[in-house]
Amino acid sequence: MPETIRSEGAVVGSKVSAVELEQIKQLVASGVYLNTSDFVRDAIRDNLAAIKTIKYRDIDYDTAKKEVMGYFQERGEAYPSDIEEDLELDYKLVCQIVEELKREGRLELL
């Protein structure tokens, strides 16, 4: 007999409205989900993926400036929000560095 592998998990209880439960049951009945638990697990995964934890690296200004310059050299142009996300730097810091690079003539003004 093949061995069954089970992952450890926790049971989480939650109340839903009658309307929500009926909608979930309809999805299960139509075959979109195996059962109510399958729906809940999928909804949790979707929400966790959609909610992005913002983490910033704690680096000094000069290092951040070098990284931002390198980012522009590699890509040519970018929005500060892209730099913030890709380099994991604080948005205000990125904006400050971009403005300084413009003043220094290291970045073209668009």
Secondary structure, 3 states (H helix, E strand, C coil): CCCCCCCCCCCCCCCCCHHHHHHHHHHHHCCCCCCHHHHHHHHHHHHHHHCCCCCCCCCCHHHHHHHHHHHHHHHCCCCHHHHHHHHCCCHHHHHHHHHHHHHCCCCCCC
